[in-house]
Each structure stands twice: as C-alpha cells, then as structure tokens.
Amino acid sequence: MSEFVKVAALSDLEEDTPKRVEIDGTPVSLVRTEGEVFAINDICSHANVSLSEGEVENCHIECWLHGSSFDLRTGKPDGLPATRPVPVYPVKIEGDDVLVSVTQES
C-alpha cells in the first residue's frame, strides 16, 4: 500500500525550480512545472549527483554535471551519458499540501 507523506507546501514551490526533500531516507526532487508537481529521485543514474541542482525545461530536469536530461513524468533519460531511468513517485495535492509516496505497491 502506498503511504503518502506531506513534503512541502504548494505555495513554497517556485515554477521550474527543483526543491530537494528527503522521504524516509530517499532523496527526492520536487518540481512544479507546466501546472503540475512532479517527484523524481534526486540522484542522477549516471553520476551520483543531485538532480535538484539542475535546470528544468519542457517537463525535463537536466543533470548539472554531465547534461543528461530526464523526463519528469517517466524518469527516462533523453540524452547521454545517462542510459538508465530514475524512479518517479506519485504526487497528491491536498489544499496547499504536497504529498509524495516513495513506497512501492505490492
């Protein structure tokens, strides 16, 4: 069963500006863009660096170190050097609360 945890206030998320949070030891990058909020694992699958330090454009987040870009909806890379996707997590908005689940459904 998915357990959603409040991680931020919607009003605290700036458009196209990633925010790093940690949920039960899992680093997550929250991104508010194109009218939605996305949660993606904050560690690049190519190099062990924080994606939340990168830039957001067209529903993608770019790793600042080597330039790999990941689709915020699927976690799939769309440019080298990354070849492996990063996990994405379900998000719920309740009022001004942003809730994310990093637990896997069984």
C-alpha positions as CSV (number, residue, x, y, z in Angstrom):
1,M,0.0,0.0,0.0
2,S,1.3,3.5,-0.9
3,E,1.9,5.8,2.0
4,F,1.7,9.5,1.1
5,V,3.8,11.9,3.2
6,K,3.5,15.7,3.3
7,V,6.8,17.0,2.0
8,A,6.1,20.7,1.2
9,A,3.5,23.4,0.7
10,L,2.5,24.0,-2.8
11,S,3.0,27.8,-2.2
12,D,6.6,27.1,-1.4
13,L,7.4,25.5,-4.8
14,E,8.6,28.0,-7.4
15,E,7.9,27.3,-11.0
16,D,10.7,25.4,-12.8
17,T,12.9,25.5,-9.6
18,P,13.6,22.0,-8.2
19,K,13.4,21.5,-4.4
20,R,15.2,18.7,-2.7
21,V,13.4,16.8,0.1
22,E,14.1,13.5,1.8
23,I,11.4,11.0,2.5
24,D,12.3,8.0,4.7
25,G,16.0,8.3,3.6
26,T,15.1,8.6,-0.1
27,P,16.3,11.9,-1.8
28,V,13.5,13.4,-3.9
29,S,13.5,16.3,-6.2
30,L,10.1,18.1,-6.3
31,V,9.4,20.2,-9.4
32,R,6.4,22.4,-10.1
33,T,6.2,23.0,-13.8
34,E,3.5,23.2,-16.6
35,G,0.7,23.3,-14.0
36,E,1.7,20.1,-12.2
37,V,4.0,18.9,-9.4
38,F,6.4,16.0,-10.1
39,A,8.5,13.9,-7.7
40,I,11.6,12.2,-9.1
41,N,14.5,10.5,-7.4
42,D,17.1,13.2,-6.8
43,I,20.2,11.1,-7.7
44,C,21.3,11.0,-11.4
45,S,21.5,7.4,-12.7
46,H,24.8,8.3,-14.5
47,A,26.7,10.1,-11.7
48,N,25.9,10.2,-8.0
49,V,24.9,13.9,-8.0
50,S,21.7,15.8,-7.1
51,L,19.3,16.5,-9.9
52,S,17.7,19.3,-7.9
53,E,20.7,21.4,-8.6
54,G,19.9,21.2,-12.4
55,E,17.6,23.2,-14.6
56,V,14.0,22.4,-15.6
57,E,12.6,22.9,-19.1
58,N,9.8,21.4,-21.0
59,C,8.9,18.9,-18.3
60,H,12.5,17.6,-18.1
61,I,15.2,18.1,-15.5
62,E,18.8,18.3,-16.5
63,C,21.8,17.0,-14.5
64,W,24.1,19.9,-13.9
65,L,27.3,17.7,-14.1
66,H,27.2,16.0,-17.5
67,G,24.0,17.3,-19.0
68,S,21.8,14.2,-19.0
69,S,18.1,15.1,-19.1
70,F,15.3,13.1,-17.5
71,D,11.6,13.2,-18.3
72,L,9.8,14.3,-15.1
73,R,6.7,12.2,-16.0
74,T,8.6,8.9,-16.6
75,G,12.1,9.2,-15.3
76,K,13.5,8.1,-18.6
77,P,16.7,9.8,-19.8
78,D,16.5,11.5,-23.2
79,G,20.2,12.3,-23.7
80,L,23.5,10.7,-23.0
81,P,25.5,10.0,-20.9
82,A,22.7,8.6,-18.8
83,T,21.1,5.4,-20.1
84,R,19.1,4.2,-17.1
85,P,15.9,5.9,-15.8
86,V,15.5,7.3,-12.3
87,P,12.4,6.4,-10.2
88,V,9.4,8.8,-10.3
89,Y,7.0,8.9,-7.4
90,P,3.2,9.6,-7.2
91,V,2.2,13.0,-6.0
92,K,-1.1,14.2,-4.5
93,I,-2.1,17.8,-3.8
94,E,-4.5,18.4,-0.9
95,G,-5.2,22.0,-0.5
96,D,-1.7,23.6,-0.2
97,D,-0.1,20.4,0.9
98,V,2.2,18.4,-1.5
99,L,2.2,14.7,-0.6
100,V,4.5,12.1,-2.1
101,S,4.7,8.3,-1.8
102,V,8.1,6.6,-2.1
103,T,6.8,3.2,-1.1
104,Q,6.2,0.6,-3.7
105,E,2.7,-1.0,-4.1
106,S,2.9,-4.8,-3.5
